Amino acid sequence: MAAPVTRRTTLLLILLAISLVFAGWQWFRPYEWSSAPGARFRIVHSSLKRDHSHVWLDLYLKKSGEADHDLSKPVFLRLADGRELEPADTTLEGDEGEPVRALGLRFWLEEKDLAGPLDLTINDGVLSIRTGNGLPEIKEDGVRFFTTRNW
């Protein structure tokens, strides 16, 4: 004979269901709800890694749409003060002779460079990297990942 379901068990099951829905929403929501079609890529995630008094900003982008990445056009990060930085490193993902499927971009930043929003200019579009300001909390020699632009 099965034990009767108590109010406590019902409440715990409801809370578990709510937690699973919230976790799924956090996991599957896009970095940016509407990216610029001219950019030809969408941001999957970004990360900050502390390196003494500087930080490494790593971006991982995946191709969105049919148009290929134009290697002849510059890619740069626009800071809140208007300065533009080129990537310190670029990684192209894809088979030889095939279009680029994904990009990895790495930028070397000082703490003052994180004083406001960051935008990435790529191909014929602009992608919003972050909307916040200030350096997020990062443990010494630690890495912090972001799956939205609200950091």
N, C-alpha and C positions, 0 to 999 in steps of 0.2 A: 504494500500500500504506500502511495507517494505521500510525502509530508506536505501539509498545506503551505501555500505561499503566504508569508507574513507581510505586513506593511513594510517592515524593514527591508526584506528581500526585494520587494517591488521598488522601493525607493532606490536601493543600490543598483538595480538593473536599469532604471531610468537614468541615473547619474552616469552609469557606464556607457549607455547609448549616447548621451549628450557628449561625453568625453571623446568617444570614437568619432562622432560627427565633426567635432571641433578639430581633432587631430587630422582627420582626412582633409578638411578644408585647408588647414595650414600646409599640408603636404602637397596638395594638388593645385593650389591657386597660382596664377602666373606671377612672375616678378613684376610685370607691368601689364595692366589690363588692356591697354591699346598702344602698341608700338608703331612708330612711323614706318609705313610701307616702303619708303625710299631707302631705309636703312638696310633692308634685305635680311636682317638678323633680329633675333629676340634674345633678351638676356635670360639665362637660366638661373645663374646665381653669381654672387660676388663674395669676395672674402678680403679681410684685412689681416695682415700678419705684421706684428711688431718686429722691428729690426733696429735696436738701440733707440735713437731719437727719431727715427723715420718709420714709415710703414710701407709695406707692399700692398697695393690694391690689385687683386686678380679678378678678372672678369671672364666668364665662360658664356659664349653666345652660340646659338644654333640657328641655322638657316631657316628662314620663314618665307615661303613663296618659291617661285620658279626662277627668278633672276639670280644670276651668279654674283659673287663678290668681285668687285672691281679693284684689282691690286694696284692700279695706277693712281687711285684716289687716296689722299692721306687719311689716316685715322688718328684722331686726337681726343684727349679729355679736356673739356672746358671747365675751368674752376670758377668759383663764385666771383672772384675778382677779375675775371675776363681772360686770364692767362690760358694758354693752350699747351698741353703737354703731349708729346708723342710717346707711344709705348716703349718701355725699356726692352720688352721681349714680346714677340708674337708667335703663336703656335697655330698652324693650319692643320685642320683635321679633315682627312679625306684620302681616297685612293689616288695614286699617281695618274694623271691624265683625266681625272674626274673633277667636277666642281667641288669647291670647299663646302663641307657639310657643317663644320663648326669652327669657331675661333677661340683661342685663349689669348688674352691680352694682359700684360703686367705693367703696372705703373709704379714708379718710385716717388713717394710723396712725403713731404714734411707735415708735421702736425698742423701748421698754419694753412696748408692746402685743403684741409677738411673743415674750413670755416663756414661752409655753406653748401648749397646744392652742387651736384656734379652731373655733367651731361657728356655723352659720348657721341662724337660726330663720326659717322661711318657711311660710306657710299654717298647716297643723296638724302640721308635722314639723320635725325638726332634722337638718341635714346636717353631717357632719364635714368641715371645710375643711383642717385640718392636725392632725397628731398630735405633731409635734416641738416644740422650743423654741429660742429664740434667733433672731437675724436671719441668714438664709442669706447666703452671700457673693454680693454684687451689685456689679458694677463701677460706678464713678461715672457717672451719667447712663445706666446700663444697665437692661435689663429681664431678668428671669428667669422662665421659664415652668415650670409644674408640671402634670403629668398624673396625679399620684397625691396622696394626702393625707399621704404620708410625707416631709415636708420640714421 
